[in-house]
Amino acid sequence: NTTEVPVAVETLDDVPEHVLRGLPEDVRLFPSAVDKTRLGVWATKSILKGKKFGPFVGDKKKRSQV
């Protein structure tokens, strides 16, 4: 007899308003392809290399750290 523990799933209600406001027009938050309990960032059309959007909030990482 196994008991399944409910897993919390991140929703748009969990995302701070400033994050939603900072998303470019062609970017949306949908369930992650990597972790189904989290939201992921999805582009609705191609994003040009070097495109910047923000504001950035958090710790910057080196390429080798991601």
Backbone as a printed PyTorch tensor [residue, N CA C, xyz], in Angstrom:
tensor([[[  0.8440,  -1.1800,   0.0000],
         [  0.0000,   0.0000,   0.0000],
         [  0.8910,   1.2450,   0.0000]],

        [[  0.8350,   2.0050,  -1.0700],
         [  1.6530,   3.2230,  -1.1510],
         [  0.7650,   4.4500,  -1.0270]],

        [[  1.2770,   5.4180,  -0.3330],
         [  0.5520,   6.6700,  -0.1660],
         [  1.2650,   7.7510,  -0.9710]],

        [[  0.5380,   8.3700,  -1.8780],
         [  1.1340,   9.4360,  -2.6730],
         [  1.0210,  10.7520,  -1.9240]],

        [[  2.1320,  11.4800,  -1.8960],
         [  2.1510,  12.7830,  -1.2520],
         [  1.7860,  13.8230,  -2.3040]],

        [[  0.8000,  14.6890,  -2.0250],
         [  0.4410,  15.6990,  -3.0160],
         [  1.6190,  16.6440,  -3.2690]],

        [[  1.8150,  16.9880,  -4.5300],
         [  2.9070,  17.8700,  -4.9230],
         [  2.3220,  19.2370,  -5.2460]],

        [[  2.9130,  20.2820,  -4.6570],
         [  2.4570,  21.6410,  -4.9450],
         [  2.8890,  22.0190,  -6.3530]],

        [[  1.9780,  22.5890,  -7.1040],
         [  2.2640,  23.0090,  -8.4670],
         [  2.2120,  24.5370,  -8.5150]],

        [[  3.2810,  25.1340,  -9.0370],
         [  3.3590,  26.5890,  -9.1580],
         [  2.3230,  27.0740, -10.1750]],

        [[  1.6390,  28.1620,  -9.8440],
         [  0.6550,  28.7490, -10.7540],
         [  0.9900,  30.2170, -10.9870]],

        [[  0.2860,  30.8410, -11.9210],
         [  0.4950,  32.2640, -12.1870],
         [  0.2040,  33.1170, -10.9570]],

        [[ -0.6580,  32.6470, -10.0790],
         [ -0.9410,  33.3770,  -8.8380],
         [  0.2840,  33.4570,  -7.9320]],

        [[  1.2420,  32.5400,  -8.1180],
         [  2.4660,  32.5190,  -7.3070],
         [  3.5360,  33.4750,  -7.8380]],

        [[  3.3410,  34.0100,  -9.0290],
         [  4.3520,  34.8460,  -9.6790],
         [  4.1390,  36.3010,  -9.2660]],

        [[  5.1910,  36.9590,  -8.7630],
         [  5.0440,  38.3680,  -8.3720],
         [  4.6330,  39.2370,  -9.5660]],

        [[  3.8280,  40.2390,  -9.2910],
         [  3.3070,  41.1270, -10.3330],
         [  4.4260,  41.7740, -11.1530]],

        [[  5.5400,  42.1610, -10.4900],
         [  6.6310,  42.8190, -11.2330],
         [  7.2620,  41.8770, -12.2570]],

        [[  7.2180,  40.5830, -11.9900],
         [  7.7550,  39.6100, -12.9520],
         [  6.8440,  39.5570, -14.1740]],

        [[  5.5500,  39.4820, -13.9490],
         [  4.6090,  39.4420, -15.0630],
         [  4.6920,  40.7150, -15.9000]],

        [[  4.8420,  41.8580, -15.2610],
         [  4.9600,  43.1350, -15.9860],
         [  6.2470,  43.2100, -16.7940]],

        [[  7.3090,  42.5320, -16.3490],
         [  8.5970,  42.5890, -17.0180],
         [  8.7420,  41.6440, -18.2030]],

        [[  7.7460,  40.7910, -18.4270],
         [  7.8410,  39.8490, -19.5450],
         [  7.6260,  40.5780, -20.8690]],

        [[  8.4650,  40.2900, -21.8540],
         [  8.2400,  40.8640, -23.1810],
         [  6.9160,  40.3820, -23.7650]],

        [[  6.4680,  41.0820, -24.7750],
         [  5.1810,  40.7870, -25.4090],
         [  5.0910,  39.3490, -25.9150]],

        [[  6.1880,  38.8050, -26.3950],
         [  6.1660,  37.4800, -27.0210],
         [  6.6750,  36.3680, -26.1130]],

        [[  6.5970,  36.5710, -24.7990],
         [  7.0370,  35.5660, -23.8310],
         [  5.8840,  35.2890, -22.8710]],

        [[  5.6780,  34.0210, -22.5810],
         [  4.5990,  33.6100, -21.6790],
         [  5.1340,  32.6250, -20.6480]],

        [[  4.4240,  32.5010, -19.5540],
         [  4.7380,  31.5030, -18.5370],
         [  3.7430,  30.3530, -18.6680]],

        [[  4.2810,  29.1540, -18.8730],
         [  3.4880,  27.9340, -18.9770],
         [  4.1940,  26.8560, -18.1690]],

        [[  3.5590,  25.7050, -17.9290],
         [  4.2420,  24.6380, -17.2020],
         [  5.5950,  24.3030, -17.8430]],

        [[  6.5990,  24.1270, -16.9980],
         [  7.9600,  23.8480, -17.4440],
         [  8.0510,  22.4960, -18.1350]],

        [[  8.9060,  22.4230, -19.1430],
         [  9.1770,  21.1450, -19.8020],
         [ 10.1570,  20.3100, -18.9870]],

        [[ 10.8340,  20.9520, -18.0340],
         [ 11.8510,  20.2860, -17.2250],
         [ 11.2600,  19.7880, -15.9020]],

        [[ 10.4630,  20.6240, -15.2640],
         [  9.8820,  20.3140, -13.9490],
         [  8.4020,  20.6670, -13.9910]],

        [[  7.5640,  19.6650, -14.1010],
         [  6.1180,  19.8770, -14.2690],
         [  5.4520,  20.5870, -13.0890]],

        [[  6.1460,  20.7100, -11.9600],
         [  5.5730,  21.4100, -10.8080],
         [  5.8740,  22.9000, -10.8410]],

        [[  6.6710,  23.3350, -11.8080],
         [  7.0940,  24.7390, -11.9030],
         [  6.6080,  25.3520, -13.2040]],

        [[  6.6470,  26.6750, -13.2510],
         [  6.3710,  27.3780, -14.4940],
         [  7.6750,  27.5890, -15.2380]],

        [[  7.5920,  27.6160, -16.5440],
         [  8.7520,  27.8890, -17.3780],
         [  8.4670,  29.0600, -18.2930]],

        [[  9.5070,  29.6290, -18.8450],
         [  9.3840,  30.7580, -19.7610],
         [  9.3620,  30.2060, -21.1830]],

        [[  8.3410,  30.5470, -21.9280],
         [  8.1580,  30.0680, -23.2920],
         [  8.0070,  31.2510, -24.2290]],

        [[  8.6920,  31.1960, -25.3570],
         [  8.5770,  32.2340, -26.3830],
         [  7.4620,  31.8560, -27.3460]],

        [[  6.6480,  32.8340, -27.7160],
         [  5.5800,  32.5770, -28.6820],
         [  6.0550,  32.8370, -30.1090]],

        [[  7.2410,  33.4310, -30.2500],
         [  7.9080,  33.5630, -31.5460],
         [  9.3970,  33.6950, -31.2790]],

        [[ 10.2140,  33.6040, -32.3040],
         [ 11.6690,  33.6550, -32.1350],
         [ 12.1010,  34.9550, -31.4670]],

        [[ 13.0950,  34.8450, -30.5940],
         [ 13.6680,  36.0100, -29.9240],
         [ 15.0500,  36.2380, -30.5070]],

        [[ 15.3000,  37.4350, -30.9760],
         [ 16.5880,  37.7500, -31.5740],
         [ 17.7080,  37.6500, -30.5430]],

        [[ 18.8550,  37.1400, -30.9690],
         [ 20.0160,  37.0460, -30.1040],
         [ 20.3640,  38.4420, -29.5890]],

        [[ 20.6390,  38.5470, -28.2980],
         [ 20.9940,  39.8250, -27.6950],
         [ 19.8110,  40.6360, -27.1950]],

        [[ 18.5850,  40.1840, -27.4480],
         [ 17.3880,  40.8860, -26.9890],
         [ 17.4140,  40.9670, -25.4670]],

        [[ 17.1500,  42.1510, -24.9310],
         [ 17.1580,  42.3400, -23.4780],
         [ 15.7660,  42.7060, -23.0030]],

        [[ 15.4140,  42.1830, -21.8480],
         [ 14.1600,  42.5540, -21.2110],
         [ 14.3380,  42.4430, -19.7170]],

        [[ 13.4740,  43.0350, -18.9820],
         [ 13.6500,  43.0380, -17.5390],
         [ 12.5670,  43.8610, -16.8810]],

        [[ 12.7830,  44.3000, -15.6920],
         [ 14.0610,  44.3840, -14.9850],
         [ 14.5040,  43.0340, -14.4280]],

        [[ 15.8180,  42.8670, -14.3250],
         [ 16.3830,  41.6500, -13.7620],
         [ 16.3400,  41.7250, -12.2410]],

        [[ 15.8410,  40.6900, -11.6110],
         [ 15.8280,  40.5870, -10.1560],
         [ 16.3900,  39.2220,  -9.8100]],

        [[ 17.4480,  39.1860,  -9.0140],
         [ 18.0260,  37.9050,  -8.6340],
         [ 19.5290,  37.9380,  -8.6900]],

        [[ 20.1270,  36.7720,  -8.6100],
         [ 21.5810,  36.6540,  -8.6530],
         [ 22.0280,  36.3220, -10.0700]],

        [[ 22.9660,  37.0960, -10.5960],
         [ 23.5140,  36.7970, -11.9080],
         [ 24.4450,  35.5980, -11.7990]],

        [[ 24.4110,  34.7470, -12.7990],
         [ 25.2450,  33.5370, -12.8290],
         [ 26.1680,  33.5920, -14.0260]],

        [[ 27.3320,  32.9950, -13.8740],
         [ 28.2490,  32.8390, -14.9960],
         [ 27.7200,  31.7130, -15.8740]],

        [[ 28.1110,  31.7480, -17.1450],
         [ 27.6690,  30.7320, -18.0910],
         [ 27.9740,  29.3220, -17.5670]],

        [[ 29.1180,  29.1600, -16.9050],
         [ 29.5350,  27.8530, -16.3950],
         [ 28.6630,  27.3810, -15.2090]],

        [[ 27.8830,  28.2860, -14.6330],
         [ 27.0560,  27.9440, -13.4720],
         [ 25.6350,  27.5340, -13.8380]],

        [[ 25.2830,  27.6700, -15.1030],
         [ 23.9010,  27.3510, -15.4930],
         [ 23.8570,  26.1380, -16.3960]]])
